Amino acid sequence: MESLTAIILTRNEEKNIGECLRSIQGFASRALVVDCGSTDRTVEIAQSMGADVRFHEFTYYAAQFNWGIDHGDIDTEWILRLDADERMTPDTIREAAEVMHSPGAQRGEVNGVTMESTFYFLGKPMTHGLRNKRKMMIFRRGVGRIEDRRRDAHSVLSEGRSESIRARFLHYDFKDLSSYIRRYNWYAAREMQDYIDYKRGASTAVNTDKRIQAQRKKKFGLYYRAPMFLRAKLWFFYNYVLRGGFLDGREGYLYHYFECYWYRTLVDARIWEYEHTGRGMEELKALD
């Protein structure tokens, strides 16, 4: 058992929270579930499995997670960032523990553990195209937190560096198409708000894994410089055709269509709406 607190944000995650918590048994010494008003059995299941459940009104992911860091009475050395639809595996636990006990970590030079996921859509792992969901999952308490962004918020370190591991965690980012479409419509509004902040001069720098830094730089330095609406088509073509997303069959087509074309077009539509009407910057409530 590691000196590690897993922070998990929830709202109506009864289908996921049990397996999520089971995946960290024997690894995390504490599970802190920050719930924002579940009306299903999420809280009941989490408490029955020994999790400490606290309520906090939701505004956006980064603010909610950082509230957990600041108000969760955390006294462990490390913090694990885990979503309810994600699972740690025996291999990710073993390799992460090796980093946490490495000489660099003992000297305070290594303060984070970064990994990629095996991403499932419609029950099938995506192995081609846009498939790498990479993030710093573990960071040292007092050194790491989530950058203050409404969307695409990464874990950041105030000092030191993160180390990458080869093993992948599991990410089941799908309930059904209705939930998926509703959630990504909600995401699009938040991404538009981050884009407007960027246009107003907000920093896009992120002190984390170098590959994540490179992805962020390409997003704001290349993608958003391409013509509005055309860039979504190009992004779909790049990932689905050039990077082989079509090799994942019908599930691969649907995933790349929604993720690369439909969602990115929706973000552009939200940006266009704001620039022409001034609407869309209001604060959004938690997704039901």
Legacy VTK file of the C-alpha trace (Angstrom):
# vtk DataFile Version 3.0
C-alpha trace
ASCII
DATASET POLYDATA
POINTS 288 float
0.000 0.000 0.000
1.429 3.349 -1.040
1.136 6.702 0.721
-1.280 7.742 -2.001
-4.707 9.378 -2.114
-6.823 8.780 -5.201
-9.128 11.700 -5.990
-12.131 10.704 -8.115
-14.769 13.194 -9.290
-18.261 11.794 -9.686
-21.820 12.538 -10.699
-24.111 9.580 -11.387
-21.293 7.073 -11.936
-22.868 3.977 -10.390
-21.910 1.944 -13.479
-18.230 2.852 -13.128
-17.290 3.721 -9.567
-17.136 0.147 -8.233
-14.664 -1.109 -10.843
-12.681 2.105 -10.594
-12.215 1.715 -6.840
-11.472 -1.990 -7.137
-8.643 -1.211 -9.549
-6.710 0.724 -6.875
-7.258 -1.626 -3.935
-3.915 -2.500 -2.397
-2.286 0.498 -4.101
-3.913 3.702 -2.848
-4.107 4.023 0.918
-7.120 6.321 0.580
-9.839 7.068 -1.971
-11.425 10.521 -1.877
-14.587 10.775 -3.973
-15.681 14.360 -4.640
-19.328 14.154 -5.673
-21.422 17.022 -7.000
-24.921 15.684 -6.430
-25.357 12.143 -7.717
-28.950 10.928 -7.749
-28.092 7.263 -8.378
-26.159 4.796 -6.176
-22.712 6.349 -6.741
-22.282 7.616 -3.176
-23.677 4.435 -1.631
-21.332 2.212 -3.637
-18.292 4.391 -2.968
-18.915 4.493 0.781
-19.533 0.743 0.926
-16.069 0.261 -0.590
-14.383 2.441 2.004
-14.085 5.691 0.057
-14.299 9.056 1.800
-17.101 10.880 -0.027
-17.414 14.653 0.072
-19.838 16.982 -1.677
-18.854 20.103 -3.577
-20.818 22.118 -6.139
-19.327 21.678 -9.608
-18.134 24.501 -11.869
-15.463 22.843 -14.016
-13.140 19.861 -13.715
-9.914 21.627 -12.704
-11.607 23.717 -10.007
-13.377 20.626 -8.638
-10.225 18.513 -8.517
-8.151 21.282 -6.949
-10.887 21.742 -4.339
-10.338 18.097 -3.443
-6.597 18.729 -3.079
-7.113 21.824 -0.923
-10.071 20.672 1.211
-9.764 16.882 1.282
-7.533 16.696 4.383
-4.897 14.868 2.359
-1.803 13.822 4.290
-0.349 11.212 1.925
2.851 11.818 0.008
1.281 11.285 -3.421
-2.016 12.012 -5.179
-3.572 9.939 -7.961
-5.797 11.650 -10.524
-8.360 9.066 -11.595
-11.683 9.446 -13.403
-14.574 7.128 -12.618
-14.389 5.561 -16.090
-10.664 4.822 -15.751
-8.944 1.766 -14.288
-5.443 1.192 -13.046
-3.969 -2.190 -13.964
-1.455 -4.415 -12.127
1.228 -3.323 -14.611
0.546 0.419 -14.244
0.545 0.031 -10.463
3.841 -1.875 -10.478
5.614 0.544 -12.819
4.200 3.639 -11.090
5.365 2.344 -7.714
8.858 1.824 -9.127
8.974 5.491 -10.154
7.576 6.660 -6.795
10.357 4.771 -4.992
13.120 5.579 -7.486
16.284 7.467 -6.445
15.057 10.521 -8.365
11.802 10.534 -6.420
13.666 10.072 -3.136
15.751 13.163 -3.949
12.645 15.173 -4.846
13.634 15.479 -8.501
10.845 13.225 -9.835
7.465 14.458 -8.661
5.063 12.946 -11.185
4.184 9.791 -13.105
2.824 10.127 -16.654
1.131 7.352 -18.621
-1.079 6.719 -21.628
-4.344 4.834 -21.821
-5.827 1.984 -23.737
-8.915 3.859 -24.908
-12.194 1.998 -25.446
-15.065 3.246 -27.624
-18.258 1.221 -28.060
-16.475 -1.572 -26.218
-13.515 -1.744 -28.617
-9.969 -0.523 -27.912
-8.806 2.141 -30.336
-5.402 1.080 -31.645
-4.947 3.503 -34.560
-5.428 7.176 -35.348
-6.259 9.460 -32.426
-5.798 6.932 -29.648
-3.217 8.259 -27.200
-4.841 9.757 -24.114
-1.775 10.853 -22.166
-1.722 12.504 -18.763
0.217 12.820 -15.552
-1.812 10.526 -13.313
0.252 10.725 -10.126
2.002 13.695 -8.550
3.539 14.610 -5.224
1.288 16.453 -2.776
2.219 20.133 -2.492
4.002 20.096 -5.859
1.293 19.071 -8.325
-2.247 20.172 -9.103
-4.497 20.695 -12.142
-3.955 23.784 -14.299
-6.830 26.253 -14.092
-8.526 25.642 -17.433
-12.164 24.841 -18.181
-11.267 22.089 -20.691
-8.181 20.032 -21.553
-6.678 20.736 -18.130
-3.429 18.881 -17.460
-1.655 18.070 -14.220
1.204 20.488 -13.620
4.224 20.587 -11.322
5.634 23.609 -9.518
9.045 21.934 -9.422
10.806 18.791 -10.565
9.771 16.582 -13.450
7.561 13.613 -14.270
8.658 10.186 -15.461
6.762 8.157 -18.057
5.911 4.495 -17.723
5.207 2.023 -20.520
2.147 0.296 -19.040
-1.236 1.752 -19.945
-4.254 2.433 -17.789
-7.720 1.592 -19.126
-10.163 4.290 -20.185
-13.798 3.358 -20.881
-14.955 6.789 -22.040
-18.373 5.711 -23.275
-21.802 4.943 -21.814
-24.091 5.352 -24.831
-24.363 7.740 -27.778
-26.912 9.980 -26.071
-24.618 10.474 -23.066
-21.589 10.920 -25.320
-23.229 13.615 -27.467
-24.637 15.462 -24.457
-21.269 15.407 -22.704
-19.303 16.610 -25.723
-21.771 19.416 -26.336
-21.039 20.433 -22.743
-17.282 20.132 -23.367
-17.520 22.296 -26.504
-18.858 25.260 -24.536
-15.966 25.006 -22.108
-13.372 24.616 -24.850
-14.744 27.717 -26.554
-14.285 29.617 -23.291
-10.657 28.462 -23.042
-10.072 29.535 -26.659
-11.484 33.010 -25.981
-9.235 33.292 -22.912
-6.280 32.319 -25.136
-7.206 35.027 -27.654
-7.281 37.509 -24.785
-3.720 36.589 -23.852
-4.022 33.739 -21.370
-0.943 31.514 -21.222
-1.053 28.073 -22.834
2.212 26.892 -21.271
2.056 23.786 -19.098
4.844 22.443 -16.872
4.360 18.741 -17.340
5.422 15.915 -19.655
7.311 17.151 -22.757
4.991 15.324 -25.151
1.965 16.947 -23.527
3.701 20.308 -23.854
4.258 19.616 -27.550
0.594 18.652 -28.040
-0.568 21.889 -26.418
1.818 23.918 -28.569
0.504 22.279 -31.751
-3.084 22.864 -30.699
-2.753 26.609 -30.233
0.209 27.221 -32.535
-0.988 25.177 -35.509
-4.543 23.836 -35.291
-6.224 27.063 -34.224
-4.312 28.998 -36.872
-6.005 26.964 -39.620
-9.278 28.305 -41.105
-12.336 27.833 -38.908
-14.485 24.779 -39.835
-11.923 23.600 -42.412
-9.562 22.611 -39.593
-12.054 20.040 -38.273
-12.178 18.331 -41.680
-8.390 18.309 -41.891
-8.083 16.927 -38.358
-10.484 14.089 -39.199
-8.632 13.282 -42.432
-5.271 13.297 -40.680
-6.311 10.919 -37.891
-8.791 8.688 -39.695
-6.978 8.341 -43.030
-3.299 9.220 -42.641
-2.889 7.765 -39.137
-4.969 4.690 -39.920
-8.042 5.236 -37.784
-10.050 3.368 -40.424
-8.261 0.171 -39.362
-10.379 0.068 -36.198
-13.505 -0.711 -38.209
-16.914 0.829 -37.727
-16.132 1.755 -34.123
-13.031 3.571 -35.369
-15.063 5.517 -37.917
-17.668 6.584 -35.370
-15.040 7.531 -32.811
-12.998 9.632 -35.249
-16.102 11.215 -36.771
-17.403 12.343 -33.377
-14.045 13.155 -31.767
-12.192 14.781 -34.676
-14.909 16.190 -36.921
-18.238 16.580 -35.104
-16.805 17.807 -31.796
-14.228 20.097 -33.386
-16.894 21.568 -35.693
-19.106 22.150 -32.653
-16.275 23.980 -30.885
-15.831 26.205 -33.956
-19.581 26.839 -34.052
-19.462 27.892 -30.409
-16.533 30.216 -31.137
-18.336 31.688 -34.147
-21.504 32.197 -32.078
-19.597 34.015 -29.333
-17.688 36.234 -31.766
-20.914 37.237 -33.540
-23.383 37.380 -30.634
-21.328 37.554 -27.449
-23.138 34.531 -26.035
-21.671 31.436 -24.460
-19.306 32.693 -21.748
-21.727 32.082 -18.893
-20.747 29.591 -16.239
-22.040 26.079 -16.857
-23.433 23.739 -14.251
-22.397 20.140 -13.761
-23.477 17.734 -16.468
-26.479 15.617 -15.403
LINES 1 289
288 0 1 2 3 4 5 6 7 8 9 10 11 12 13 14 15 16 17 18 19 20 21 22 23 24 25 26 27 28 29 30 31 32 33 34 35 36 37 38 39 40 41 42 43 44 45 46 47 48 49 50 51 52 53 54 55 56 57 58 59 60 61 62 63 64 65 66 67 68 69 70 71 72 73 74 75 76 77 78 79 80 81 82 83 84 85 86 87 88 89 90 91 92 93 94 95 96 97 98 99 100 101 102 103 104 105 106 107 108 109 110 111 112 113 114 115 116 117 118 119 120 121 122 123 124 125 126 127 128 129 130 131 132 133 134 135 136 137 138 139 140 141 142 143 144 145 146 147 148 149 150 151 152 153 154 155 156 157 158 159 160 161 162 163 164 165 166 167 168 169 170 171 172 173 174 175 176 177 178 179 180 181 182 183 184 185 186 187 188 189 190 191 192 193 194 195 196 197 198 199 200 201 202 203 204 205 206 207 208 209 210 211 212 213 214 215 216 217 218 219 220 221 222 223 224 225 226 227 228 229 230 231 232 233 234 235 236 237 238 239 240 241 242 243 244 245 246 247 248 249 250 251 252 253 254 255 256 257 258 259 260 261 262 263 264 265 266 267 268 269 270 271 272 273 274 275 276 277 278 279 280 281 282 283 284 285 286 287
